[in-house]
Amino acid sequence: MNLKHGIAAVTAGATAALALTAHADDEAGAVPHASTANIAVVSQYVFRGLTQSNEQPALQGGFDYSHASGAYAGTWLSNVNWVADVIPEASSSLEADFYAGFRKSWESGITSDVGYLRYQYPGSYPVLPLGTVKPHSDEAYAAIGWKWMNLKYSRSLGDLFGVEDSEGSAYVDLTVTVPLPASLSFVLHAGQQSYEGASAAARLAGTDNDALFGYKDNRATLNYAFADGWTASATFTTTTAKDVGYLVRGTNLGADQLTIAILKTL
C-alpha cells in the first residue's frame, strides 16, 4: 500500500482560487499585504483521487498570506485516517501542510506560480512496513495558467508519501474552471501520479514503485458561491489506482468517490 497524502480536492480548489484572487488584488495595487483564513467540513478527504479519511468526514482549515510582489505563504490542516490504516502502530491522525511561493500575472491573462510544499504527519512511527519510510514529504511545484486553464508540475524532493526510494516522483495535472451563471462554477481536472525508484517491497515483488503506485485520476467539481464567503461543492473523482498498491482493508483508496464540502472564508 502506498503511504499517501494530500490537500482535499474540494477544499484545496476553493482555497487556491481565493489565494489567486488575493494575489490579483495585490498586483492591481489594492493593498501591499493580504491574508485570508478558511475552515471547511467535507464528507470525506480526497486528494489526487485517493481517500485520505477512509471515506469518513473531515474538518479542515488554513491560513494564507500574500504580498503585492506576488510572494505568498500559508498553512493547512486536516484530520486523516490513511496513516493509521496502513501502519497500525503509527499514532498520526493529522496532516499539517506548509507552503510558500511566488505568483505573477500578466495583462495577457497568463499567470505563473512556483513554490514549495511540505506535508507533515505528526505522531510516532515505532514500526514501519517493508519498503516504507515516514510519510512526511516535500514537493517543489511550477504552474502556468491562461484564463480558465492551469497546468501544474509537482516533483518530490525526497521520498514521497512514505514510499521508499521514490525521490523525484512527479504529479502533472491540468485544471479547467468554467464560470457558470448564478454564482456557479464547474471545474474539470485530470492528473497523473508517477513514482521513481524501487522500494524493498517492490524489488521483492520483481517490479518498481511506479508499477505499484503510479496512476491517473480525474475529477469534476460543481461549486456554488453564497454570500458572506460561503461555498458549497460537490466533487466526483475516479482513478486508475491498482489494488496491488492501494487496497486497504478490502477497499481501494482510489475507488470512485463523491465528496460534499462546505467552505467558509474568514
C-alpha positions as CSV (number, residue, x, y, z in Angstrom):
1,M,0.0,0.0,0.0
2,N,1.3,3.4,-0.9
3,L,1.7,5.8,2.1
4,K,-0.2,8.6,0.6
5,H,-1.3,12.2,1.3
6,G,-3.0,15.3,0.2
7,I,-4.8,18.5,0.2
8,A,-8.5,17.9,-0.1
9,A,-9.7,18.1,-3.7
10,V,-12.7,20.3,-3.0
11,T,-11.2,22.5,-0.2
12,A,-7.9,22.9,-1.9
13,G,-9.5,24.1,-5.1
14,A,-11.6,26.7,-3.3
15,T,-8.6,27.8,-1.2
16,A,-6.4,28.1,-4.2
17,A,-9.0,30.2,-6.0
18,L,-9.2,32.5,-3.0
19,A,-5.4,32.8,-2.9
20,L,-5.2,33.6,-6.6
21,T,-7.8,36.3,-6.1
22,A,-5.8,37.8,-3.2
23,H,-2.7,37.8,-5.4
24,A,-4.6,39.5,-8.2
25,D,-5.8,42.2,-5.9
26,D,-2.3,42.8,-4.7
27,E,-0.9,43.2,-8.2
28,A,-3.7,45.6,-9.0
29,G,-2.4,47.8,-6.2
30,A,-5.3,47.3,-3.8
31,V,-3.2,46.5,-0.7
32,P,0.5,45.6,-0.1
33,H,-0.4,42.8,2.3
34,A,-3.4,40.5,2.3
35,S,-4.5,37.5,4.4
36,T,-7.4,35.1,4.5
37,A,-8.4,32.1,6.6
38,N,-10.7,29.3,5.8
39,I,-12.5,26.4,7.5
40,A,-14.3,23.5,5.9
41,V,-16.3,20.4,6.6
42,V,-16.1,17.7,4.0
43,S,-17.9,14.4,3.7
44,Q,-14.5,12.8,3.2
45,Y,-11.0,14.0,2.4
46,V,-9.9,13.1,-1.1
47,F,-6.6,14.1,-2.6
48,R,-5.4,13.3,-6.1
49,G,-8.3,10.9,-6.3
50,L,-7.4,8.9,-3.2
51,T,-9.4,9.0,0.0
52,Q,-7.4,10.2,3.0
53,S,-10.0,9.8,5.7
54,N,-11.3,6.2,4.9
55,E,-14.5,7.7,3.4
56,Q,-15.2,9.5,6.7
57,P,-15.9,13.2,7.3
58,A,-13.0,15.6,7.9
59,L,-12.6,19.0,9.4
60,Q,-10.1,21.2,7.6
61,G,-8.8,24.8,7.8
62,G,-6.0,27.0,6.7
63,F,-4.4,30.5,6.7
64,D,-2.9,32.3,3.7
65,Y,-0.8,35.4,3.4
66,S,0.1,37.2,0.2
67,H,2.2,40.3,-0.7
68,A,1.8,42.7,-3.6
69,S,5.1,41.5,-5.0
70,G,3.5,38.1,-5.7
71,A,5.1,36.3,-2.8
72,Y,2.8,34.1,-0.6
73,A,2.8,31.6,2.2
74,G,0.3,29.6,4.1
75,T,-0.6,26.5,6.2
76,W,-3.4,24.0,6.0
77,L,-4.6,21.2,8.4
78,S,-6.9,18.2,8.2
79,N,-7.6,15.0,10.1
80,V,-6.6,11.8,8.3
81,N,-7.0,8.1,8.6
82,W,-4.7,6.6,6.0
83,V,-1.5,6.7,8.0
84,A,-3.0,4.6,10.8
85,D,-4.8,2.3,8.3
86,V,-1.5,1.5,6.6
87,I,0.7,1.5,9.7
88,P,-1.3,0.2,12.7
89,E,1.5,1.1,15.1
90,A,1.5,4.7,14.0
91,S,-0.2,7.3,16.1
92,S,-0.6,10.0,13.4
93,S,-4.1,11.3,12.6
94,L,-3.3,14.8,11.5
95,E,-1.9,16.3,8.3
96,A,-0.2,19.7,8.5
97,D,0.9,21.4,5.3
98,F,3.2,24.4,5.0
99,Y,3.8,26.2,1.7
100,A,5.4,29.3,0.1
101,G,5.9,30.6,-3.4
102,F,5.7,33.4,-5.9
103,R,3.0,34.1,-8.4
104,K,2.9,36.6,-11.3
105,S,0.1,37.7,-13.6
106,W,0.4,39.5,-17.0
107,E,-2.1,41.6,-18.8
108,S,-2.4,38.9,-21.5
109,G,-4.1,36.7,-18.9
110,I,-1.2,34.4,-18.4
111,T,-0.2,33.5,-14.8
112,S,2.8,31.7,-13.4
113,D,3.4,30.1,-10.0
114,V,6.4,28.5,-8.4
115,G,6.7,27.2,-4.8
116,Y,7.5,24.7,-2.2
117,L,5.1,22.5,-0.2
118,R,5.8,20.4,2.9
119,Y,3.4,17.7,4.1
120,Q,3.8,16.8,7.7
121,Y,2.1,14.0,9.7
122,P,2.9,14.5,13.4
123,G,3.0,11.3,15.5
124,S,5.1,8.3,16.4
125,Y,6.2,5.6,14.0
126,P,7.7,2.8,16.1
127,V,7.5,0.2,13.3
128,L,7.4,0.7,9.5
129,P,6.3,-2.0,7.0
130,L,8.9,-3.3,4.5
131,G,9.6,-0.7,1.7
132,T,8.2,2.3,3.5
133,V,9.6,5.3,5.3
134,K,7.9,8.0,7.4
135,P,5.2,9.7,5.2
136,H,6.5,13.4,5.6
137,S,7.0,14.7,2.1
138,D,8.4,17.7,0.3
139,E,7.5,18.9,-3.2
140,A,8.5,21.7,-5.4
141,Y,6.0,22.9,-8.0
142,A,5.6,25.1,-11.0
143,A,2.4,26.1,-12.8
144,I,1.3,28.2,-15.7
145,G,-2.2,29.3,-16.3
146,W,-4.2,31.1,-19.0
147,K,-7.8,32.3,-18.5
148,W,-9.7,29.2,-17.3
149,M,-6.8,26.7,-17.6
150,N,-4.0,25.8,-15.3
151,L,-1.2,23.3,-15.9
152,K,1.0,22.3,-12.9
153,Y,4.0,20.1,-12.3
154,S,5.0,18.9,-8.8
155,R,8.2,17.0,-8.1
156,S,9.2,15.3,-4.8
157,L,12.4,16.4,-3.2
158,G,12.7,13.2,-1.2
159,D,10.8,10.0,-0.7
160,L,7.1,10.7,-1.4
161,F,4.3,9.8,1.0
162,G,6.2,7.0,2.7
163,V,7.3,5.1,-0.4
164,E,11.0,4.1,-0.1
165,D,13.4,5.2,-2.8
166,S,10.9,7.5,-4.5
167,E,12.8,10.8,-4.7
168,G,12.0,12.6,-8.0
169,S,8.4,11.2,-8.3
170,A,6.1,13.6,-10.1
171,Y,2.5,14.7,-10.4
172,V,1.3,16.5,-13.5
173,D,-2.2,17.9,-13.7
174,L,-4.4,20.1,-15.8
175,T,-7.4,22.0,-14.3
176,V,-10.1,23.9,-16.3
177,T,-12.5,26.1,-14.4
178,V,-15.6,27.2,-16.3
179,P,-17.7,30.0,-14.8
180,L,-21.5,29.5,-14.9
181,P,-24.5,31.7,-14.2
182,A,-25.9,32.3,-10.8
183,S,-22.6,32.1,-8.7
184,L,-21.9,28.6,-10.1
185,S,-18.6,27.3,-11.5
186,F,-17.6,23.9,-13.0
187,V,-14.1,22.5,-12.6
188,L,-12.6,19.7,-14.6
189,H,-9.3,18.1,-13.5
190,A,-7.0,15.4,-14.9
191,G,-3.7,14.3,-13.3
192,Q,-1.1,11.6,-13.4
193,Q,1.0,10.5,-10.4
194,S,4.2,8.7,-11.3
195,Y,6.8,7.2,-9.0
196,E,10.5,6.8,-9.3
197,G,12.8,4.1,-7.9
198,A,12.1,0.7,-6.4
199,S,11.4,0.1,-2.7
200,A,12.5,-3.1,-0.9
201,A,8.9,-4.3,-1.2
202,A,8.8,-3.6,-5.0
203,R,12.1,-5.3,-5.6
204,L,10.9,-8.3,-3.6
205,A,7.9,-8.5,-6.0
206,G,10.2,-8.1,-9.0
207,T,8.8,-4.7,-10.0
208,D,9.3,-1.0,-9.3
209,N,7.4,1.8,-7.5
210,D,5.6,3.1,-10.5
211,A,4.2,-0.3,-11.4
212,L,2.7,-0.5,-7.9
213,F,1.7,3.1,-7.2
214,G,1.5,5.1,-10.4
215,Y,-2.0,6.0,-11.6
216,K,-4.1,8.6,-13.3
217,D,-7.0,10.5,-11.7
218,N,-9.9,12.6,-13.0
219,R,-12.2,15.0,-11.1
220,A,-15.3,17.0,-11.7
221,T,-16.5,19.7,-9.3
222,L,-19.6,21.9,-9.2
223,N,-19.2,24.9,-6.9
224,Y,-21.8,27.4,-5.6
225,A,-20.7,30.6,-4.0
226,F,-23.1,32.0,-1.4
227,A,-22.9,35.4,0.2
228,D,-20.5,36.2,3.1
229,G,-17.7,33.9,2.0
230,W,-19.6,30.6,2.0
231,T,-19.0,28.0,-0.8
232,A,-20.7,24.6,-1.3
233,S,-19.1,22.0,-3.6
234,A,-19.9,18.5,-4.9
235,T,-17.0,16.5,-6.4
236,F,-16.8,13.2,-8.2
237,T,-13.4,11.5,-8.5
238,T,-12.2,8.4,-10.3
239,T,-8.7,6.9,-10.7
240,T,-6.8,4.0,-12.3
241,A,-5.1,3.1,-8.9
242,K,-4.4,-0.6,-8.7
243,D,-5.4,-2.9,-5.9
244,V,-1.8,-4.1,-5.6
245,G,-0.8,-0.6,-4.4
246,Y,-3.9,0.9,-2.9
247,L,-6.0,-1.9,-1.4
248,V,-6.5,-1.2,2.4
249,R,-8.9,-3.3,4.5
250,G,-10.6,-4.6,1.4
251,T,-11.2,-1.2,-0.2
252,N,-9.2,0.5,-2.9
253,L,-8.4,4.1,-1.8
254,G,-8.7,5.2,-5.4
255,A,-12.2,3.9,-5.9
256,D,-14.9,6.2,-7.4
257,Q,-15.9,8.8,-4.8
258,L,-18.5,11.6,-4.3
259,T,-17.5,14.3,-1.9
260,I,-19.7,17.1,-0.5
261,A,-18.0,20.2,1.1
262,I,-18.9,23.4,2.8
263,L,-16.2,26.1,3.0
264,K,-16.2,29.4,4.9
265,T,-13.7,32.1,4.1
266,L,-12.9,34.4,7.1
